[in-house]
């Protein structure tokens, strides 16, 4: 179809994923991938992809809780929306949607994190 952008398949390390149109690849220290969703020249969403080694076995829910505690200072007015337990590539995972305000912004960002053990 003319004028409709297709989703872009990407690979970072050994992780394959697809980003919908409108997302722009950027760089962020320590991230396997970082994408920004642009709307009318302004960033309105971010996607970070990280892969971290575990020092001890933990469930995806435990990893999510640790990540939220670690990143709480950057998530101003954090409000959880929904948390789902699911399988990703045959392994247990948790999907968590939330809303927060980036520093110096009056516009809320909707965040999504998927944690897989």
C-alpha positions in Angstrom: 0.0 0.0 0.0 1.4 3.4 -1.0 2.1 5.7 2.0 2.0 3.0 4.7 5.3 2.2 6.4 6.0 -1.4 7.3 7.2 -2.6 10.7 11.0 -3.0 10.8 12.5 -6.3 11.9 15.6 -5.8 14.0 18.2 -7.8 15.8 20.3 -6.8 18.9 22.7 -9.4 20.2 20.7 -12.6 20.0 17.3 -10.9 20.4 15.1 -10.4 17.3 12.2 -7.9 17.6 10.0 -5.8 15.4 9.4 -2.0 15.7 6.3 -0.4 14.3 6.6 2.6 12.0 7.5 5.9 13.6 10.3 4.5 15.9 13.8 5.9 15.4 17.0 4.1 16.4 19.2 6.0 18.8 22.0 5.0 21.2 22.0 4.7 25.0 24.9 3.6 27.2 24.6 -0.1 28.2 21.6 -0.8 26.0 21.4 -3.5 23.3 18.9 -1.3 21.5 17.2 2.1 22.1 14.3 3.5 20.0 12.4 6.7 20.3 8.8 7.1 19.0 8.5 10.5 17.3 5.3 12.4 16.8 5.3 15.8 15.1 9.0 16.1 15.8 8.7 15.4 19.5 9.6 12.2 21.4 6.5 10.6 22.8 7.8 7.1 23.7 11.0 5.2 24.3 12.0 1.6 24.0 15.1 0.3 25.8 16.4 -3.3 25.3 18.8 -4.6 27.8 20.2 -8.0 28.7 21.7 -8.6 32.1 23.3 -11.6 33.6 21.7 -12.9 36.8 23.8 -13.6 39.9 21.1 -15.8 41.4 17.9 -17.5 40.0 15.0 -15.0 40.1 11.5 -15.0 38.7 10.4 -12.4 36.2 8.2 -10.8 38.8 11.2 -10.5 41.2 13.3 -8.9 38.4 10.5 -6.5 37.6 10.2 -5.4 41.2 14.0 -4.8 41.4 14.0 -2.8 38.2 11.1 -0.6 39.4 12.9 0.1 42.7 16.1 0.8 40.9 14.5 3.2 38.4 11.9 4.8 40.7 13.7 8.1 40.9 13.4 8.6 37.1 9.8 7.6 36.9 8.0 10.7 38.3 4.4 10.1 39.2 4.7 6.4 38.3 1.3 4.7 38.0 1.0 1.0 37.2 -1.6 0.2 34.5 -1.5 -3.6 34.0 0.7 -6.6 34.7 0.4 -9.8 32.8 2.2 -13.2 33.3 2.9 -14.9 30.0 5.4 -17.0 28.0 8.0 -15.5 25.7 9.9 -18.1 23.5 8.7 -20.8 25.9 10.0 -19.1 29.1 8.1 -17.4 31.9 7.8 -13.6 31.5 5.9 -10.7 32.9 4.6 -7.7 30.9 4.1 -4.5 32.8 2.4 -1.3 31.4 2.7 2.0 33.3 2.5 5.8 33.0 5.1 8.3 34.2 6.2 11.9 33.5 9.7 12.4 32.1 11.7 15.2 33.8 10.4 18.7 32.9 7.4 17.3 30.9 3.7 17.9 31.3 2.9 15.1 28.9 2.7 11.6 30.4 4.7 8.7 28.8 3.2 5.2 28.7 5.9 2.6 29.4 6.0 -1.1 28.8 8.5 -3.5 30.1 8.8 -7.2 29.4 11.0 -9.2 31.7 11.9 -12.8 30.8 14.1 -15.1 33.0 
